[in-house]
Amino acid sequence: MIFIASDHGGFDLKNKIVTKFKKEETEIIDLGAHELDPTDDYPNYVKILTEKVLSSAENKGILICRNGVGVCMAANKYKGIRAGLSWNHKHAISSRNDDDTNVLCLPADYIQDEDAINTVKAWLETPFGNKERYVRRLQEANL
């Protein structure tokens, strides 16, 4: 299952991603924000999304805020979450292949809509490389 969430800073980009993927018949569940509220805080959405991602090893999540850093730091506080901030498809592929990220964080203020959609597609389509060195590094980092 693919889950997506954002605060007000990522609200418009989140909605564009959800619309695009639903048109392509990709199942994606929008966990909020469901209305634009300039006073909302990203940690609330991070908590909801990480709980969903952690409920099954097959689940993946996408978090969006203005620069992507806040949601990424907050998500990585949850044991079992491997969140990575990516801004283009090549970086997203590397984060999945090398680091087995299960949460993609996007910087709404620093990425064009089309680039964000291509980044999400690349990330979702890339499996973990599962090379011995990648597995070893994740184990050493206790991830």
C-alpha positions as CSV (number, residue, x, y, z in Angstrom):
1,M,0.0,0.0,0.0
2,I,1.2,3.5,-0.7
3,F,0.3,6.3,1.8
4,I,0.9,10.0,1.3
5,A,0.6,13.0,3.7
6,S,1.7,16.6,3.9
7,D,1.3,19.7,6.0
8,H,0.1,23.0,4.4
9,G,3.5,23.5,2.8
10,G,3.1,20.4,0.7
11,F,-0.7,20.4,0.3
12,D,-0.9,21.5,-3.3
13,L,1.9,19.1,-4.5
14,K,0.4,16.2,-2.5
15,N,-3.0,16.8,-4.2
16,K,-1.3,16.8,-7.7
17,I,0.5,13.6,-7.0
18,V,-2.6,11.9,-5.7
19,T,-4.6,13.0,-8.7
20,K,-1.9,11.8,-11.1
21,F,-1.5,8.4,-9.6
22,K,-5.3,7.8,-9.2
23,K,-5.7,8.6,-12.9
24,E,-3.1,5.9,-13.6
25,E,-5.1,3.6,-11.3
26,T,-2.3,3.3,-8.7
27,E,-3.8,2.8,-5.3
28,I,-2.6,5.6,-3.1
29,I,-4.2,6.6,0.2
30,D,-4.2,10.3,1.2
31,L,-3.8,10.7,5.0
32,G,-4.1,14.4,4.9
33,A,-4.0,17.3,5.2
34,H,-7.4,17.2,3.5
35,E,-7.9,21.0,3.6
36,L,-5.4,23.8,3.5
37,D,-4.7,25.0,7.0
38,P,-1.6,27.4,7.3
39,T,-1.3,26.6,11.0
40,D,-1.1,22.8,10.8
41,D,2.2,21.1,11.8
42,Y,3.9,18.3,9.9
43,P,4.7,16.0,12.9
44,N,1.0,15.1,13.2
45,Y,0.9,13.8,9.6
46,V,4.3,12.1,10.0
47,K,3.0,10.1,13.0
48,I,-0.1,9.0,11.1
49,L,1.8,8.0,8.0
50,T,4.7,6.2,9.8
51,E,2.2,4.1,11.8
52,K,0.6,3.0,8.5
53,V,3.9,2.3,6.8
54,L,5.1,0.2,9.8
55,S,1.9,-1.9,9.8
56,S,3.2,-4.0,6.9
57,A,6.7,-4.5,5.3
58,E,5.1,-4.0,1.9
59,N,3.8,-0.5,2.7
60,K,5.5,2.7,1.5
61,G,5.0,6.3,2.3
62,I,5.4,9.7,0.8
63,L,5.8,12.8,3.0
64,I,5.9,16.4,1.8
65,C,6.6,19.7,3.4
66,R,8.2,22.9,2.2
67,N,11.9,21.8,2.2
68,G,11.3,18.1,3.0
69,V,13.8,18.1,5.8
70,G,11.3,18.5,8.7
71,V,9.2,15.5,7.6
72,C,12.3,13.4,7.0
73,M,13.9,14.1,10.4
74,A,10.6,13.4,12.1
75,A,9.9,10.2,10.2
76,N,13.3,8.8,10.9
77,K,12.7,9.0,14.7
78,Y,10.3,6.0,14.3
79,K,12.1,2.6,14.5
80,G,11.7,0.8,11.2
81,I,11.3,3.9,9.1
82,R,14.0,4.6,6.6
83,A,13.0,8.0,5.2
84,G,15.0,9.7,2.5
85,L,14.8,13.2,1.0
86,S,14.9,13.1,-2.8
87,W,14.5,15.8,-5.4
88,N,15.0,14.0,-8.7
89,H,14.4,10.5,-10.1
90,K,18.1,9.5,-10.0
91,H,18.4,10.3,-6.3
92,A,15.1,8.5,-5.6
93,I,16.4,5.4,-7.4
94,S,19.6,5.4,-5.4
95,S,17.7,5.8,-2.1
96,R,15.6,2.7,-2.8
97,N,18.3,0.6,-4.4
98,D,21.1,1.3,-2.0
99,D,19.2,2.2,1.3
100,D,15.9,0.4,1.0
101,T,14.0,3.6,1.9
102,N,10.4,3.0,2.8
103,V,9.4,6.7,3.0
104,L,10.1,9.3,0.3
105,C,10.3,12.9,1.5
106,L,9.8,15.7,-1.1
107,P,10.6,19.4,-0.8
108,A,7.5,21.2,-2.3
109,D,9.3,24.5,-2.5
110,Y,12.3,23.1,-4.4
111,I,10.8,20.7,-6.9
112,Q,8.6,21.2,-10.0
113,D,5.4,19.2,-10.1
114,E,6.5,17.1,-13.1
115,D,9.9,16.4,-11.4
116,A,8.1,15.4,-8.2
117,I,5.8,13.0,-10.1
118,N,8.8,11.4,-11.9
119,T,10.7,11.2,-8.7
120,V,7.8,9.3,-7.0
121,K,7.4,7.0,-10.1
122,A,11.1,6.1,-10.1
123,W,11.1,5.5,-6.3
124,L,8.0,3.3,-6.4
125,E,9.4,1.2,-9.4
126,T,12.8,0.7,-7.9
127,P,13.4,-2.4,-5.7
128,F,16.0,-2.7,-3.0
129,G,19.3,-3.8,-4.6
130,N,19.8,-6.3,-1.8
131,K,23.6,-6.4,-2.3
132,E,25.6,-7.8,0.6
133,R,27.1,-4.4,1.3
134,Y,23.7,-2.7,1.3
135,V,22.3,-5.2,3.7
136,R,25.4,-5.0,5.9
137,R,25.2,-1.2,6.1
138,L,21.6,-1.3,7.1
139,Q,22.3,-3.9,9.8
140,E,25.3,-1.9,11.1
141,A,23.1,1.2,11.3
142,N,20.4,-0.8,13.1
143,L,17.8,0.0,10.4
